[in-house]
Amino acid sequence: MRTGTVEMASIGLGIFAGLDPGLAEIPMLYNNVRANAAACKESADLYNEILEEKFNQKALAIYTTGAQEMISKKPVKTLADWKGLLVGATNPETAALTTALGGSPVVIPWTECYSNLEKGVVDAVMTSTQWTMISGLNDVASYVTRFYSTPTFNTYLINLDAFNKMPKDVQEILIEEELML
């Protein structure tokens, strides 16, 4: 996206962790999906400024995909159940939360959640329900610990150079559609 090899993409804002204003995927920042969704709207301009300046991308939409929950191979019902639990952490925030709850974070890319669970590298992963369903994590892990642990944000992005080359009326249509999400 940044270099223009791909002109448009849809990706979670968590991949920009450490480079963003700190609103995406901070544990326990929001306690429900309505607050998470409101934050998308309220933080869109701030995110867009950073995406344009640092990544040569324009956010056409920023929206919530709910919260990260823990998908695991065994039930986790109490804090005692976290002790010794190997939890796949896809970003620094999830790793810190896992440690705070008594688990042992294992840093893995989000694209490797399935294979790491399947091979037993980790006992659990923190991810959104949306990604659990898309990637089939429920095929290799049967338990979900529901708590609004970490908010998630997804984006539709366009390469800023490609956007700037578009006629103004097309830019306006894309921006108008963004406001409808």
C-alpha positions as CSV (number, residue, x, y, z in Angstrom):
1,M,0.0,0.0,0.0
2,R,2.6,2.5,1.0
3,T,4.6,2.1,-2.2
4,G,1.6,1.7,-4.5
5,T,2.2,-2.0,-5.3
6,V,-1.3,-2.4,-4.0
7,E,-3.7,0.5,-4.4
8,M,-6.4,-0.6,-1.9
9,A,-6.6,-2.9,1.1
10,S,-8.6,-3.9,4.1
11,I,-6.5,-4.5,7.3
12,G,-6.8,-4.1,11.0
13,L,-5.2,-1.0,12.6
14,G,-3.5,-3.2,15.2
15,I,-0.7,-3.9,12.7
16,F,0.4,-0.3,13.1
17,A,0.9,-0.8,16.9
18,G,3.6,1.5,18.2
19,L,3.2,3.8,15.3
20,D,-0.4,4.9,15.9
21,P,-1.9,7.3,18.4
22,G,-2.4,4.5,20.8
23,L,-6.1,4.0,20.3
24,A,-6.2,0.6,18.6
25,E,-6.0,-2.5,20.7
26,I,-5.3,-1.0,24.1
27,P,-6.6,-3.6,26.6
28,M,-9.8,-2.6,28.5
29,L,-10.0,0.8,26.8
30,Y,-13.6,0.3,25.9
31,N,-16.1,-1.9,27.7
32,N,-18.5,-2.6,24.9
33,V,-18.9,-2.5,21.1
34,R,-20.9,0.7,21.1
35,A,-18.0,2.6,22.7
36,N,-15.5,0.9,20.4
37,A,-17.6,1.9,17.4
38,A,-17.9,5.5,18.6
39,A,-14.2,5.7,19.0
40,C,-13.8,4.8,15.3
41,K,-15.7,7.8,14.3
42,E,-14.1,10.1,16.8
43,S,-10.5,9.0,16.0
44,A,-10.8,8.7,12.2
45,D,-9.3,12.1,11.5
46,L,-6.4,11.5,13.8
47,Y,-5.7,8.0,12.3
48,N,-6.0,9.4,8.8
49,E,-3.4,12.1,9.5
50,I,-0.9,9.5,10.7
51,L,-1.7,7.1,7.9
52,E,-1.2,9.8,5.3
53,E,2.0,11.1,6.9
54,K,3.7,7.9,7.8
55,F,2.3,5.3,5.5
56,N,1.1,7.1,2.3
57,Q,-2.4,5.8,2.8
58,K,-5.8,7.3,3.2
59,A,-8.4,5.6,5.4
60,L,-11.7,5.4,3.5
61,A,-13.3,3.7,6.5
62,I,-12.5,2.8,10.1
63,Y,-14.8,0.4,11.9
64,T,-14.9,-2.0,14.8
65,T,-14.9,-5.7,14.4
66,G,-15.8,-6.2,18.1
67,A,-13.3,-7.1,20.7
68,Q,-10.5,-9.6,20.9
69,E,-11.5,-12.6,23.0
70,M,-9.5,-15.7,23.9
71,I,-9.9,-18.7,21.8
72,S,-8.4,-21.7,23.5
73,K,-7.9,-25.5,23.6
74,K,-9.1,-25.7,27.2
75,P,-11.5,-23.8,29.3
76,V,-10.3,-20.6,31.0
77,K,-12.8,-19.5,33.6
78,T,-10.6,-18.0,36.4
79,L,-7.4,-16.1,36.8
80,A,-5.8,-19.3,38.1
81,D,-6.5,-20.9,34.7
82,W,-4.2,-18.4,33.1
83,K,-1.1,-19.6,35.0
84,G,1.2,-21.3,32.5
85,L,-1.2,-20.8,29.6
86,L,0.8,-20.1,26.4
87,V,-1.2,-17.4,24.6
88,G,-0.5,-16.3,21.1
89,A,0.0,-12.5,21.2
90,T,-0.1,-10.7,17.9
91,N,0.9,-7.3,19.2
92,P,2.6,-5.7,22.3
93,E,-0.7,-4.8,23.9
94,T,-2.0,-8.4,23.8
95,A,1.3,-9.7,25.2
96,A,1.2,-7.2,28.1
97,L,-2.5,-8.1,28.9
98,T,-1.6,-11.8,28.8
99,T,1.3,-11.3,31.3
100,A,-0.9,-9.1,33.5
101,L,-3.5,-11.9,33.7
102,G,-0.9,-14.5,34.5
103,G,-0.3,-16.2,31.2
104,S,2.8,-16.5,29.1
105,P,2.7,-14.6,25.8
106,V,4.1,-16.1,22.7
107,V,4.6,-13.5,20.0
108,I,3.1,-14.8,16.7
109,P,1.8,-13.1,13.5
110,W,-2.0,-13.1,13.3
111,T,-1.8,-15.1,10.1
112,E,-0.2,-18.0,12.1
113,C,-2.9,-18.3,14.8
114,Y,-4.4,-21.4,13.2
115,S,-1.2,-23.3,12.7
116,N,0.2,-22.4,16.1
117,L,-2.9,-23.7,17.8
118,E,-3.1,-26.8,15.6
119,K,0.6,-27.7,16.3
120,G,0.3,-27.0,20.0
121,V,2.8,-24.1,20.0
122,V,0.2,-22.1,21.9
123,D,-2.8,-23.1,24.0
124,A,-4.8,-20.0,23.1
125,V,-4.8,-16.9,21.0
126,M,-6.4,-13.5,21.5
127,T,-8.4,-12.5,18.4
128,S,-11.7,-11.2,17.3
129,T,-14.7,-13.4,16.8
130,Q,-14.7,-12.2,13.2
131,W,-11.2,-13.6,12.6
132,T,-12.0,-16.8,14.5
133,M,-14.8,-17.5,12.0
134,I,-12.9,-16.4,8.9
135,S,-9.8,-18.4,9.7
136,G,-11.6,-21.4,11.1
137,L,-9.9,-21.2,14.5
138,N,-12.9,-22.9,16.0
139,D,-11.7,-26.1,14.1
140,V,-8.6,-26.3,16.3
141,A,-9.7,-24.6,19.5
142,S,-13.1,-25.3,21.1
143,Y,-13.3,-22.7,23.9
144,V,-14.0,-19.0,24.0
145,T,-13.3,-16.8,27.0
146,R,-15.6,-13.8,26.4
147,F,-14.4,-10.5,27.8
148,Y,-14.1,-7.2,26.1
149,S,-10.3,-7.5,26.4
150,T,-8.9,-5.5,23.5
151,P,-10.9,-3.5,21.0
152,T,-10.4,-4.1,17.3
153,F,-10.5,-1.7,14.4
154,N,-10.5,-2.5,10.8
155,T,-9.9,-0.1,7.9
156,Y,-10.4,0.2,4.2
157,L,-7.3,2.0,2.9
158,I,-6.2,3.5,-0.4
159,N,-2.8,4.5,-1.5
160,L,-2.6,8.2,-1.1
161,D,-0.9,8.8,-4.4
162,A,-3.7,6.9,-6.2
163,F,-6.4,8.7,-4.3
164,N,-4.9,12.1,-5.1
165,K,-4.8,11.2,-8.9
166,M,-8.5,10.6,-8.9
167,P,-11.0,13.2,-10.1
168,K,-12.4,15.3,-7.3
169,D,-15.9,13.9,-7.8
170,V,-14.6,10.3,-7.4
171,Q,-12.7,11.4,-4.2
172,E,-15.9,12.9,-2.8
173,I,-17.9,9.8,-3.5
174,L,-15.3,7.7,-1.7
175,I,-15.3,10.1,1.3
176,E,-19.1,10.2,1.3
177,E,-19.3,6.4,1.4
178,E,-16.8,6.4,4.3
179,L,-19.3,8.5,6.3
180,M,-22.0,5.9,5.8
181,L,-20.2,3.2,7.7
